[in-house]
Amino acid sequence: MPPKQHSFKVNGVLVNESNHSEDDFSIFITAMDDNHAVMLVREHLKNHAPKGKSIIKGIQKKN
């Protein structure tokens, strides 16, 4: 039986490496717990966002 998954809303800021601009982001994701959700969001941003840093500001569990 697979582990129970929950929906999370993760929000934060992306800091662009080239011009140091900041952009807010919010992502809904399904994960086992909040740590797993943050790990999945960071991996997604690494593959799909411009080069730079991601700063997680908040995470909410959605029903």
DACOR-V846320 format. One record per backbone hydrogen bond with DSSP energy under -0.5 kcal/mol. NH is the residue of the N-H (numbers start at 1). CO is the residue of the C=O. E is the energy in kcal/mol with one decimal. If there is no record, write none. Layout:
nh=<NH	NH>
co=<CO	CO>
e=<E	E>
This chain:
nh=<6	7	8	9	10	10	11	12	13	14	15	16	16	17	20	23	25	27	29	31	37	38	39	40	41	42	43	44	45	46	47	48	49	53	55	56	57	57	58	60	62	62>
co=<31	62	29	60	8	27	58	25	55	23	53	14	21	51	16	14	12	10	8	6	33	34	35	36	37	38	39	40	41	42	43	44	45	15	13	54	11	55	11	9	7	60>
e=<-3.3	-0.8	-2.9	-2.7	-0.6	-3.0	-2.4	-2.1	-2.5	-3.3	-3.0	-0.6	-2.7	-2.8	-1.4	-2.3	-2.2	-2.8	-2.5	-2.5	-2.1	-2.2	-2.1	-2.3	-2.4	-2.6	-2.0	-2.3	-2.7	-2.2	-1.6	-1.9	-2.3	-2.0	-3.1	-0.6	-2.3	-0.5	-2.1	-2.3	-2.9	-0.5>
